[in-house]
Amino acid sequence: MKHVIEVFDRQTEDLVISVEVPESRHDALKTLMNWKQPDDEFDGYDLSPEQVRVLEDWTGKTLMGANHIVQLVCTE
C-alpha cells in the first residue's frame, strides 16, 4: 500500500507536488490519521496544518503554503 501527499493550488486546483509517504512511517501514519478501521487507509483526506507539519518532517519537503490544499491519498 502506498500513501501519497498531493498538494494542489487553491485557485487553479492544479497539482503542484506529489510526495510519497515513506513505507517506514506506515504505523505512525495510522496514528497520525487516527484510522480505526482497516478500510480507513483507502480513503482520501484533507490534511490539517498539524498533520502537514508532521508529514513535512517525515518527507523533508515543504508542503504547506497559503495557496495550497494538501491531501493524503492511497494509490495502491
Secondary structure, DSSP 4 states (H G I P E B T S, - for coil): --EEEEEEETTT--EEEEEEPPGGGHHHHHHHHT--SGGGGGS-EEPPHHHHHHHHHHH------TTEEEEEEE--
